[in-house]
Amino acid sequence: MKLSVAVVGVGRNGSRFVLRYNEHPMVDSIIIADPYDKSRKEFSKLEKVKADYESAEEMLEKEDVDLVSIHTPGPLHAPYFIKACELKRHIFVEKPFATSLDDIRAMVKAADENKGKKMAVGHNYRMEEYNPHIKKLIDDGALGEIVCVSCGYVSDYMYYWQSEPQGQFVDKTPVLNKICPMFEGAVHLIDLANWFIGNGPKSVYSIRKEIQADKVKADWVGSLFKYSSSAMLHLNVSFAMIGPHEENFGLHVYGTDGTVRDGVLYRYRNNKEYYLRDFEQVKLEETKSKDDHGFDREVDAVIDAIVNDTPVPVSVEEGAIAAAAAVAAEQAWKDNGNIVAVPEINC
């Protein structure tokens, strides 16, 4: 069984996916859509790309494909995802699943009516850095009960986006100052914490500081998510700091029996003599690949799910829960630091 794939958006992430689809032995043909002429024409030259469209709507109506791969900005995911569900396609959609509660619920409803098809959400951080190893440690009980996950999506992306070539459906320059950083990257870390802790958060407290620097207006958002087990996610987010983000986003995972910090597992050698502070330290193996973001592994896992009926890497339910938590975090800082309940998503 070989697949035909329709790719909606060939910007930064979409371009990486098109390249991998073109290499994959189980993909027979690719159709692409993007209103940005330069990107569309560049990727239309690839061997397996059989047609290109300026309009994604026209492509979805005309082309009978197996898989629809959606790589537009988050606010534009809903119409393409819902249309693909109506057409009974397998679907991959980038993170964030959606950026509003109305879109999340509409997409979940559409997915419920597309049962029997594989539908995956692009939270590739589960496949990156030390994260698969941390998850195995948790599942094996090596960390005990998870108490807190702490991390930060803090970088200079605002400056980077201003200088990069535009594409991917919209010119980002006019909307840079309106971006909620929870949806542009931090939602990855919410999903990662959900994966580690085993469920989604129930409430969130957020505070915001506005940053004005070098004509860039942005936010620093600090959020504390609480889970049903009373575990916490402490998350700092900003795109207007100087310097790249920390390795693996400064991820620390604290459990009752062990801690993972900076890729190192710490546990007491003798749990009966804590005062000795005799730590066992194990350096975790990094998960890296030539694409550096796990995109190739993500494509391979989605195709394997379709061809061999294996589970998708991240389900619609998991993507929707992470997106709903990001919506609640944004609402919390807009409500002057009030605690906001994370909406329940029923899939």
C-alpha positions in Angstrom: 0.0 0.0 0.0 1.5 3.3 -1.1 0.0 6.6 -0.1 -0.9 9.9 -1.8 -0.4 13.0 0.3 -1.8 16.5 0.1 0.3 19.0 2.0 -1.4 22.3 3.0 1.4 24.9 3.5 5.0 24.5 2.6 6.6 27.1 4.9 9.1 26.3 7.6 7.7 23.0 8.9 5.7 22.1 5.8 8.8 22.2 3.7 10.6 19.7 6.0 7.6 17.4 5.7 7.4 17.6 1.9 11.0 16.6 1.7 10.5 13.6 3.9 7.3 12.5 2.1 9.3 12.8 -1.1 12.0 10.4 0.3 9.6 7.9 1.9 9.3 4.6 0.1 5.6 4.3 1.1 4.6 7.6 -0.5 3.7 7.4 -4.2 2.6 11.0 -4.9 2.4 14.4 -3.3 0.2 17.4 -4.0 1.0 20.8 -2.4 -0.8 24.0 -1.8 0.5 27.4 -0.6 -0.4 30.9 -1.8 3.3 31.9 -1.6 4.5 31.4 -5.1 8.2 31.1 -4.4 7.8 28.2 -1.9 5.2 26.5 -4.0 7.2 26.5 -7.2 10.4 25.5 -5.4 8.9 22.3 -4.0 6.8 21.5 -7.1 10.1 20.4 -8.7 10.5 17.4 -6.3 10.2 14.0 -7.9 6.9 12.9 -6.3 5.1 16.2 -6.4 2.5 15.8 -9.1 0.6 19.1 -8.8 0.6 22.4 -6.9 -2.2 24.7 -6.0 -2.4 28.3 -4.8 -5.7 27.4 -3.0 -5.8 24.6 -0.4 -9.5 24.6 -0.7 -9.4 23.9 -4.4 -6.7 21.2 -3.8 -8.8 19.4 -1.2 -11.9 19.5 -3.4 -10.2 18.2 -6.5 -7.6 15.7 -5.3 -8.4 12.3 -4.1 -5.6 11.6 -1.6 -5.0 9.2 1.4 -3.4 11.7 3.8 -3.9 15.4 4.3 -0.9 17.0 6.1 -1.7 20.5 7.5 1.1 23.0 8.1 -0.5 26.4 8.2 -0.4 28.7 11.2 -2.5 27.5 14.1 -5.5 29.9 13.7 -6.0 28.4 10.2 -6.0 24.8 11.1 -9.7 24.3 11.7 -11.2 24.7 8.2 -8.7 22.4 6.6 -8.9 19.8 9.3 -12.7 19.8 9.3 -12.8 19.6 5.5 -10.3 16.7 5.5 -12.5 14.9 8.1 -15.6 15.4 5.9 -13.6 13.9 3.0 -12.7 10.9 5.2 -9.0 11.3 4.9 -6.2 10.4 7.2 -4.8 13.6 8.8 -1.7 15.1 10.2 -2.0 18.6 11.7 0.7 20.7 13.2 0.7 22.0 16.7 -1.1 23.9 18.1 -4.2 21.7 17.4 -6.1 25.0 17.4 -5.9 28.4 19.1 -9.5 28.9 20.3 -11.9 26.8 22.3 -14.6 27.0 19.5 -12.1 25.7 17.0 -10.9 22.9 19.3 -14.4 21.7 19.9 -15.4 21.9 16.2 -12.3 19.9 15.2 -12.9 17.3 17.9 -16.5 16.9 16.7 -15.3 16.5 13.1 -12.7 14.0 14.2 -15.3 12.0 16.0 -17.2 11.6 12.7 -14.0 10.5 10.9 -13.4 7.4 13.0 -11.6 4.7 11.3 -9.0 7.1 9.9 -5.6 7.9 11.5 -5.4 11.5 12.8 -2.2 12.8 14.5 -1.1 16.1 16.0 2.4 17.4 15.6 3.9 17.4 19.0 7.4 16.2 17.9 9.1 17.1 21.2 8.1 13.6 22.5 10.6 12.3 20.0 13.4 14.7 20.8 16.4 15.2 23.1 16.1 13.1 26.3 12.3 13.0 26.4 11.7 9.4 25.2 14.1 8.2 27.9 12.5 10.4 30.6 9.1 8.9 29.6 10.5 5.3 29.9 11.9 6.1 33.4 8.5 7.4 34.5 6.7 4.4 33.1 9.2 2.1 34.7 8.6 3.8 38.1 12.2 5.0 38.4 11.1 8.6 39.3 8.2 7.6 41.6 5.2 9.9 41.5 5.8 13.0 39.4 5.6 16.1 41.5 6.6 18.9 39.2 7.7 19.6 35.6 9.6 22.8 35.1 10.7 24.3 31.7 10.7 27.4 29.6 10.1 28.4 26.0 12.3 31.5 26.1 14.3 32.7 23.1 14.9 35.5 20.6 12.3 34.2 18.0 10.6 37.6 17.7 13.8 39.0 16.1 14.4 35.9 14.0 10.9 36.0 12.6 11.3 39.6 11.6 14.3 38.8 9.4 13.3 35.4 7.9 11.8 35.0 4.5 8.0 35.0 4.7 5.7 32.2 3.5 3.6 29.6 5.2 0.3 31.3 4.3 0.8 34.6 6.1 3.3 37.4 6.4 4.1 37.2 10.1 5.5 40.8 10.3 2.2 42.6 10.9 1.1 40.1 13.6 4.3 39.6 15.5 3.2 41.8 18.4 -0.1 39.9 18.7 1.3 36.4 19.0 0.4 34.6 22.2 3.6 32.6 22.8 1.7 29.8 24.4 0.5 28.7 21.0 3.7 29.3 19.0 5.9 26.9 21.0 5.0 26.5 24.7 2.1 24.3 23.8 4.8 21.7 22.9 5.9 21.8 26.5 2.4 21.6 27.9 1.9 18.4 25.8 5.3 17.1 27.1 4.2 17.6 30.7 0.9 16.0 30.1 2.7 13.0 28.6 5.0 12.7 31.6 2.3 13.3 34.3 -0.3 11.1 32.5 -3.2 13.5 32.0 -4.1 17.1 31.3 -4.1 20.0 33.8 -7.2 21.1 35.6 -6.4 24.7 36.3 -3.8 27.4 35.5 -2.6 30.6 37.1 -0.7 33.0 34.7 0.9 36.4 35.0 2.3 38.6 32.2 4.9 41.2 31.8 5.0 43.3 28.6 8.4 43.7 27.0 9.3 46.6 24.7 12.8 46.3 23.1 14.2 47.3 19.8 10.7 48.0 18.4 9.6 44.6 19.3 6.6 44.4 21.7 6.1 41.1 23.3 5.2 39.3 26.5 6.8 37.3 29.2 4.3 34.9 30.5 4.7 32.8 33.6 2.2 30.0 34.2 1.6 27.4 36.9 -0.6 24.5 35.8 -2.2 22.1 38.4 -3.1 18.5 37.6 -5.7 16.2 39.3 -2.8 14.4 41.1 -1.7 17.8 42.5 1.4 17.6 40.2 2.4 20.9 38.7 3.9 22.3 35.5 5.9 25.5 35.9 6.3 27.2 32.5 8.0 30.5 31.5 7.4 31.7 28.0 8.8 34.7 26.0 10.0 35.3 22.4 11.8 38.6 23.1 14.8 37.6 25.2 18.4 37.7 23.9 20.0 34.4 23.1 18.7 31.0 22.0 16.5 28.8 24.1 18.1 26.5 26.7 19.0 22.9 25.8 15.8 20.9 25.8 14.1 24.1 27.1 15.6 23.8 30.6 13.5 20.8 31.3 13.5 19.5 34.9 11.3 16.6 36.0 10.9 16.1 39.8 9.6 12.8 41.2 9.3 11.4 44.7 12.1 8.9 43.9 14.3 10.8 41.4 14.9 13.9 39.5 15.9 14.5 35.8 17.8 17.8 35.4 19.8 18.9 32.3 19.6 15.4 30.9 21.0 13.7 34.1 19.0 11.3 36.3 19.6 11.8 40.0 18.6 9.2 42.6 19.9 8.2 46.1 22.0 5.0 46.0 20.6 4.0 49.4 17.1 5.3 50.1 17.5 4.5 53.8 20.4 7.0 54.4 19.3 10.2 52.7 21.6 12.3 54.9 24.6 10.8 53.1 23.5 12.6 49.9 25.1 9.8 47.9 23.5 10.4 44.5 23.5 8.0 41.6 23.9 10.1 38.5 23.0 8.7 35.1 23.5 10.8 31.9 20.6 10.1 29.6 21.2 9.4 25.9 20.0 12.1 23.6 17.7 11.3 20.7 18.9 13.2 17.7 18.6 12.8 13.9 19.8 14.7 10.8 16.6 16.8 10.7 17.3 18.0 14.3 13.6 18.4 15.2 12.2 14.9 15.0 10.2 15.7 11.8 11.5 12.8 9.9 10.6 10.4 12.7 7.2 12.0 13.0 6.5 11.5 9.3 7.7 7.9 9.5 5.5 7.2 12.6 2.4 8.7 10.9 2.9 6.7 7.8 3.5 3.5 9.8 0.2 4.2 11.7 -1.7 4.3 8.4 0.0 1.4 6.6 0.4 -1.0 9.6 -2.4 0.2 11.8 -0.2 1.2 14.7 -1.0 4.0 17.1 -0.3 7.6 16.0 2.4 9.4 18.0 0.0 12.0 19.4 -3.8 11.7 19.2 -6.4 14.3 18.5 -7.5 14.0 22.1 -4.0 14.7 23.4 -3.5 17.6 21.0 -6.8 19.1 21.9 -6.1 18.8 25.6 -2.8 20.6 25.2 -4.4 23.4 23.1 -7.2 23.8 25.6 -4.6 24.3 28.4 -2.9 27.0 26.3 -6.2 28.7 25.8 -6.8 28.7 29.5 -3.3 30.0 30.2 -3.8 33.0 27.9 -7.2 33.7 29.5 -5.6 33.6 33.0 -3.1 36.4 32.3 -5.8 38.4 30.5 -7.9 38.0 33.7 -5.2 39.8 35.8 -3.8 36.6 37.2 -7.0 34.8 38.3 -6.9 31.1 38.4 -8.7 29.7 35.3 -10.2 26.2 34.9 -8.9 24.3 31.9 -11.9 23.4 29.7 -12.7 19.7 29.5 -12.4 18.2 26.1 -14.5 15.2 25.5 -13.3 13.0 22.7 
